[in-house]
């Protein structure tokens, strides 16, 4: 996941197009095949995590309405909004 300092602007939106792990090895191989890559030529530095873990990270640093807005195989658009303070 992209490392960043959380946006401090209330109501601000953070979007991250992220590479996430496939739920099964077969789906991972299909994703690689779509990109013209084999298991043997795959970049060994790719250490992928599941989608829910990455969504939880956004929640833990204060984002709300966190969700995956789009996903195709191992590519996912993660989005969260910085909450506005309640007016007094």
C-alpha positions in Angstrom: 0.0 0.0 0.0 1.1 3.5 -0.7 2.6 5.1 2.4 1.4 8.7 3.0 0.7 11.2 5.7 -3.1 11.1 6.3 -4.9 14.1 4.7 -5.8 16.6 7.4 -8.4 18.4 5.3 -11.9 17.5 6.7 -14.0 16.0 3.9 -10.9 15.3 1.8 -11.0 12.1 -0.2 -8.1 9.7 -0.6 -8.0 7.3 -3.6 -5.4 4.6 -4.2 -5.2 2.3 -7.2 -3.6 -0.7 -5.5 -2.3 -4.1 -6.4 -3.9 -6.7 -4.1 -3.6 -10.4 -3.7 -5.8 -12.8 -5.6 -8.1 -15.0 -3.4 -6.7 -18.2 -5.0 -3.4 -19.3 -6.7 -5.4 -20.1 -9.9 -6.8 -16.6 -10.1 -3.3 -15.1 -9.5 -1.9 -17.2 -12.5 -4.8 -15.9 -14.6 -4.0 -12.3 -13.7 -0.4 -12.8 -14.6 -1.4 -14.5 -17.9 -3.6 -11.4 -18.8 -0.5 -9.3 -18.4 1.8 -11.6 -20.4 3.7 -12.7 -17.3 4.5 -16.2 -16.0 5.0 -17.4 -12.5 8.7 -17.8 -13.4 9.1 -14.2 -14.6 6.9 -12.6 -11.9 8.6 -9.9 -9.9 9.6 -11.6 -6.6 9.5 -8.2 -4.8 5.7 -8.1 -5.1 4.4 -8.8 -1.5 0.7 -8.5 -1.9 -1.9 -8.3 0.9 -5.6 -9.0 0.8 -8.1 -6.2 0.1 -9.8 -6.1 3.5 -6.4 -5.7 5.3 -5.7 -2.6 3.2 -9.2 -1.2 3.7 -8.8 -1.7 7.5 -5.5 0.3 7.4 -7.4 3.3 6.0 -10.0 3.0 8.8 -7.3 2.7 11.5 -5.7 6.0 10.4 -9.0 7.9 10.6 -10.7 7.5 7.2 -14.5 6.8 7.0 -16.7 5.5 4.3 -13.8 3.3 3.3 -14.5 0.9 0.5 -13.3 -0.7 -2.7 -15.0 1.3 -5.5 -13.6 -0.8 -8.4 -11.7 -4.1 -8.8 -10.4 -6.1 -11.7 -8.5 -9.2 -10.7 -5.5 -7.9 -8.6 -6.1 -4.2 -9.2 -8.4 -2.4 -6.7 -9.4 1.3 -6.2 -9.4 1.9 -2.5 -11.2 5.1 -1.3 -11.7 6.8 2.0 -12.9 10.2 3.2 -11.5 12.3 6.1 -14.5 13.0 8.3 -15.6 16.6 9.0 -15.8 17.5 12.7 -19.3 17.7 14.2 -20.3 21.3 14.5 -21.0 22.5 18.0 
